[in-house]
Amino acid sequence: MNNVGGFMRFDNQSALREYRQVGVRGHADEADPVKLISMLMSGAQEHIAAARGAIEHMDIALKGEHISKAVMIIQALHDSVREDSSPDLAQKLTALYEYMVVRLTEGNVRNAVSDLDEAAGLLSGIESAWDQVPTLLAEHKA
């Protein structure tokens, strides 16, 4: 993460490359770094939900495709974290992303929607916190 006005941010180029590779919807070229991370998280959530549906419909190939894409996005989020301004927070965040990948992988192997739900819930918590960043940045600039 890089320091922006005392706040951590992600490596935009790494996230942008992954965003394009997995085909998350939106306008990645025009997105600011904060919006890009939000778009990545949303894309991961969409793929987790689709994988959940594929498990429920016993579509193994589709399940694998969506879990793979979700893992790729979460890995991009992981790889984008920089320790510049808050090494402790960065370490905890990367560990959480790693854990999500493990849960998704286990869910894939076991066809367990509970594993996917756990990963989605963890990501949702990060999303909720991330959604506050634009407000915090605006307040910091004022």
ABEGO torsion letter per residue (X at the ends): XBBBGGBBBBBAAAAAAAAAAAGBBEBAAABBAAAAAAAAAAAAAAAAAAAAAAAAAGBAAAAAAAAAAAAAAAAAAAAABBAAABAAAAAAAAAAAAAAAAAAAAAAAAGBAAAAAAAAAAAAAAAAAAAAAAAAAAAAAX
